[in-house]
């Protein structure tokens, strides 16, 4: 009877212990789970804190750069303010210069136009168009005075350059006459202007005294032909025997 009671008691104790162990295991699992959640939250807060710190560092860097930029900008503004009186004085000088140089440029174009009209009529249309272009440039408000003056000087340089070159080109003998024959013109600097028919059988020289063409003796045909070849660089430079009509002396 006593043995049965002890056995029953042990069984009851074991049952009770088993229940406690299960409860402890469940509690441990729950605690571990809660601990894992807490660790995740801590890790999340740590990541957020790191991002916030990085953002703070970036903002501080941008703020320092902005301060340096503002400091530099203030220095530039101060320098520009100091230069304002000098710039205003320079503007006055430019205005005075423009008042002087613009009439000079107009005079230079007028003189070129007069010169082209009385000069030997080589490249007549091209040179007249150059004068027209210059007048267009002078009336263009988008072009600076310096650029306008540069174009005028460039045009004068081209005109002066004609005195040092040998040139040949093909055109009508009389551009005003639609039935005029095609010829080769030979310009020898500004000394003389010649023409020769395309078959090399007729040659002439321009007489500035009468503003007319003078037909040359056929003996000059070969000389004019040689000059044309020289201008076209088909033969080596050589001496030429050409007829020249001297200008009349003014009384």
C-alpha positions in Angstrom: 0.0 0.0 0.0 2.8 2.3 0.9 4.7 1.4 -2.3 1.8 2.3 -4.5 1.5 5.7 -2.9 5.2 6.5 -3.4 5.1 5.5 -7.0 2.0 7.6 -7.5 3.7 10.5 -5.9 6.8 10.1 -8.1 4.6 10.0 -11.1 2.8 13.1 -10.1 6.1 14.9 -9.4 7.5 13.9 -12.8 4.4 15.0 -14.5 4.6 18.3 -12.7 8.3 18.7 -13.6 7.6 17.8 -17.3 5.0 20.6 -17.4 7.4 23.1 -15.9 10.1 22.2 -18.3 7.8 22.6 -21.3 6.8 26.0 -19.9 10.4 27.0 -19.5 11.2 25.9 -23.0 8.3 27.9 -24.4 9.3 30.9 -22.3 12.9 30.6 -23.6 11.7 30.4 -27.2 9.5 33.5 -26.6 12.4 35.3 -25.0 14.7 34.4 -27.9 12.1 35.6 -30.4 11.7 38.8 -28.6 15.4 39.2 -28.4 15.7 38.7 -32.1 13.1 41.3 -32.8 14.8 43.7 -30.5 18.1 43.1 -32.3 16.5 43.8 -35.6 15.1 47.0 -34.2 18.5 48.0 -32.8 20.1 47.2 -36.2 17.5 49.3 -38.0 18.0 52.2 -35.6 21.8 51.9 -36.1 21.4 52.0 -39.9 19.1 55.1 -39.6 21.6 56.8 -37.3 24.4 56.1 -39.7 22.4 57.5 -42.6 21.5 60.6 -40.6 25.1 61.1 -39.7 26.2 60.7 -43.3 23.6 63.3 -44.3 24.8 65.6 -41.6 28.4 65.3 -42.8 27.3 66.0 -46.4 25.3 69.1 -45.4 28.2 70.4 -43.3 30.5 70.0 -46.4 28.0 71.8 -48.7 27.7 74.6 -46.1 31.5 75.0 -46.0 31.7 75.1 -49.8 28.8 77.6 -49.9 30.6 79.9 -47.4 33.8 79.7 -49.5 31.8 80.5 -52.6 30.0 83.4 -51.0 33.4 84.7 -49.7 34.9 84.5 -53.2 31.8 86.1 -54.8 31.9 89.0 -52.3 35.5 89.5 -53.3 34.6 89.6 -57.0 31.7 91.9 -56.5 34.0 94.3 -54.4 36.6 94.2 -57.2 33.9 95.0 -59.9 32.6 97.8 -57.8 36.0 99.3 -57.7 36.4 99.0 -61.4 33.1 100.7 -62.3 34.5 104.2 -62.4 37.4 103.0 -64.7 34.9 101.2 -66.9 32.7 104.2 -67.1 35.7 106.3 -68.2 36.6 103.7 -70.8 33.1 103.8 -72.2 33.3 107.6 -72.6 36.6 107.1 -74.4 35.1 104.5 -76.7 32.2 106.8 -77.4 34.6 109.6 -78.4 36.6 107.2 -80.5 33.5 106.0 -82.3 32.6 109.6 -83.1 36.0 110.0 -84.7 36.5 106.6 -86.4 33.0 106.2 -88.0 33.4 109.2 -90.3 36.9 108.0 -91.1 35.5 104.5 -92.1 32.8 106.1 -94.3 35.5 108.2 -96.0 37.7 105.2 -96.6 34.7 103.4 -98.3 33.9 106.4 -100.4 37.5 106.7 -101.5 37.6 103.0 -102.4 34.4 103.4 -104.4 35.9 106.4 -106.4 39.1 104.5 -106.9 37.4 101.4 -108.3 35.3 103.6 -110.7 38.3 105.3 -112.3 40.9 102.5 -112.1 41.7 100.0 -114.8 38.5 97.9 -115.2 39.8 94.5 -114.0 37.4 92.4 -111.9 35.0 95.3 -112.1 31.9 93.6 -110.8 33.8 91.8 -108.0 35.5 95.0 -106.7 32.2 97.0 -107.0 30.4 94.3 -105.0 33.1 94.5 -102.3 32.3 98.2 -101.9 28.6 97.5 -101.6 29.4 94.8 -99.0 31.4 97.3 -96.9 28.5 99.8 -96.9 26.2 96.9 -95.7 28.6 96.1 -92.9 28.7 99.7 -91.8 25.0 99.8 -91.5 24.8 96.6 -89.5 24.2 97.3 -85.8 25.2 93.8 -84.9 28.8 94.3 -86.0 31.1 96.1 -83.6 33.1 99.1 -84.8 36.3 97.1 -84.5 34.9 94.4 -86.8 33.7 96.9 -89.3 37.1 98.6 -89.3 38.8 95.3 -89.8 36.7 94.5 -92.8 37.5 97.8 -94.4 41.2 97.3 -93.8 41.0 93.8 -95.3 39.3 95.2 -98.4 42.0 97.9 -98.8 44.7 95.2 -98.4 43.1 93.2 -101.2 43.2 96.4 -103.5 46.8 97.1 -102.6 47.7 93.4 -103.3 46.7 93.8 -106.9 49.9 95.9 -107.5 52.1 92.9 -106.8 50.4 90.1 -108.6 50.0 88.7 -112.1 46.5 87.4 -112.8 44.4 86.0 -115.6 40.7 85.5 -115.7 38.0 84.9 -118.4 35.0 87.2 -119.0 33.2 89.2 -121.6 35.2 91.9 -123.3 32.4 94.3 -122.6 30.2 93.2 -119.7 27.5 95.7 -120.7 27.2 94.1 -124.1 25.4 90.8 -124.1 26.8 89.9 -127.5 30.4 90.7 -126.5 32.9 87.9 -127.0 34.6 85.9 -124.3 38.3 86.7 -123.8 41.2 86.1 -121.4 42.2 89.1 -119.4 45.8 89.5 -118.2 46.5 91.9 -115.4 50.1 92.8 -114.8 50.1 94.4 -111.4 48.5 97.8 -111.8 50.8 98.6 -114.7 48.6 97.4 -117.5 45.5 95.3 -118.4 45.4 93.2 -121.6 43.0 90.9 -123.3 43.4 88.1 -125.8 40.8 86.2 -127.8 40.3 82.5 -127.0 42.0 81.6 -130.3 45.0 83.8 -129.4 44.6 85.7 -132.7 43.7 89.1 -131.2 45.1 91.0 -128.3 44.5 94.4 -126.9 45.5 96.7 -124.1 43.4 99.1 -122.0 44.1 102.8 -122.5 43.3 104.7 -119.3 43.6 108.0 -121.2 40.6 107.2 -123.4 39.0 104.5 -121.3 39.0 102.3 -124.4 40.6 99.1 -125.6 43.4 99.4 -128.2 44.0 96.4 -130.5 47.6 95.5 -130.6 49.8 94.4 -133.4 49.6 90.6 -133.9 53.3 90.5 -133.0 52.2 90.8 -129.4 50.0 87.8 -129.5 52.7 85.4 -128.4 53.9 87.7 -125.6 50.4 88.0 -124.2 49.9 84.3 -124.6 53.1 83.7 -122.7 52.0 86.1 -119.9 48.7 84.2 -119.6 50.5 80.9 -119.2 52.7 82.4 -116.6 49.7 83.7 -114.7 48.2 80.2 -114.8 51.5 78.8 -113.7 51.8 76.7 -116.8 55.3 78.0 -117.5 58.1 79.3 -115.3 58.2 83.1 -114.6 60.2 85.0 -117.2 60.6 88.4 -118.7 57.7 89.7 -120.9 57.7 92.1 -123.8 54.4 93.9 -123.5 53.0 97.1 -124.9 52.3 99.8 -122.4 50.3 103.0 -122.9 51.6 105.7 -120.7 49.1 108.0 -118.9 48.9 111.6 -120.0 50.5 114.1 -117.8 48.1 116.5 -116.1 48.7 120.2 -116.9 
